[in-house]
Amino acid sequence: MPGATTPMPRLLRNRGAFRLLAPSPVGGGSGWEQQPTPRTATLRKRSGAVPIPAFPQRGKEEGQARWRGTRNGWLGAAALAAGLAACGGGDAPAPAPTTPAKTAQPTVLNWTYPAYTPPSDWQWDLPAHFPPPRVPADNPMSAAKVDLGRHLFYDKRLSGNGSMACASCHHQAKAFTDGRPRAIGATGVEHVRGAMALVNVAYNATYTWANPALASLERQIPNPLFGTTPVEMGVDEAAAAAIPARLKNATDVDYPAKFKAAFPDAAGDAVTWDHILKAITTFERTLISANSRYDQHLQGRAALTPQELNGLRLFKAADCIKCHAEPNFSGQFVSAATTSLAVRFHNKGLYNVGGTGDDPADSQGAVEITSNLADMGAFKAPTLRNIEVTAPYTHDGSIATLEEAVRIFTSGGRNVTSGPNAGDGRANPHKSGHIKDRAMSAQEQADLVAFLKTLTDHEFLTNPRLSDPFGAKP
């Protein structure tokens, strides 16, 4: 059992939902302690409804909890603001919605962000077209904290059974994803969704594939560590008590010294769960990719070929830019310069099970959280940076190649002709209006693929500062 100087979180779970109750408060707007919870949600099960903490998670795959209200309804701005205030937005105060979404329309969160000036004691190495990210005031950047976080990110001692690290699902050479259609946790159970690439996560407005409540890295990171449905890192209460001691007793890394350097103001034992989570998220904020050949083209340091330039033209003409906007080629980008953002999730016409408009029952997108039927099959538009190395694609890894992805999304969606998920996704009533048949020729599709490959940042994929400090190659 931990001693008096080693605070250990107590986990409250219900099918993957959890709350972390720490002996001492974390404070600030981004901490991982979430108490008191502002309200309760309801987890719908075949056996009935069970009250659980607000915004429960199903590991990284989000929970099947519903925000209160009718299936087609919406809680409104006030309730959402209360919930997000609890989970943090990367900078206090949390972003506040200014306009509630309309009933029976896809959920749109119109967030406003407070003025933010990056601290002068940390310098980001960024090109001119990339503004610096926001950093929580209670978890500032430092070289010592980044170094500690890098070691913890790659350390298998951080999982319940010691079999996997964060890096087990996030490989540097694959832009910090794992190349699997669906992730596999420490106990060998396959998840319903794939591991997202950790590219430029410092700029994300929300985290995971379809959860509008996870608005900061600090709020997201307990999910893979402590989540139970599915199990990822598999840290239960016994492991949560044991892991700090594992780190302090390590013979290959002087963790006590690294924790003390990263958190010099800590009173007593610095090896705490609060510091573990803050260090890992600090390292993750350094996973910035901004030196692809396309970036060099913007800076006048490289030239794109005629085929690639035509692909860029097609990318803009086909409305790809509407969901994958520069500079991150993503749908949710928050930086020091951001004052407002419309946060959306998108149905890309991948499924239409039985012609009902549904996605497969095990993974239906933002509707699992919002209860808004218009959010059926709606998922986050991830960054396209390094898309060349992050196959297979989409939330469930059901598209094998980049060429296939381009063909599907420029043809208005996908027709699944057989099996339990059969149905014409092109006719899904919830499909985004940006997904339509663009009548592209095979050559135009090849040009679009050629452009997307210019977003590969080989320096990022091999940068030794982001690699395994225990000796494995990127």
Secondary structure, 3 states (H helix, E strand, C coil): CCCCCCCCCEEEEECCEEEEECCCCCCCCCCCCCCCCCCEEEEEECCEEEEEECCCCCHHHCCCEECCCCCCCCCCHHHHHHHHHHHCCCCCCCCEECCCCCCCCCCEEEEECCCCCCCCCCCCCCCCCCCCCCCCCCCCCCHHHHHHHHHHHCCHHHCCCCCCCHHHCCEHHHCCECCCCCCECCCCCECCCCCCCCCCHHHCCCECCCECCCCCHHHHCHHHHHCECCECCCCCHHHHHHHHHHHHCCCCCCHHHHHHHHCCCCCCCCCCHHHHHHHHHHHHCCCCCCCCHHHHHHCCCCCCCHHHHHHHHHHHHCCHHHHCECCCCECCCCCCCCCEEEEECEECCCCCECCCCECCCCCCECHHHHCCHHHCCEECCCCCCCHHHCCCECCCCCECCHHHHHHHHCECCCEECCCCCCEEHHHCCCCCCCCCECCCCHHHHHHHHHHHHCCCCHHHHHCHHHCCCCCCCC
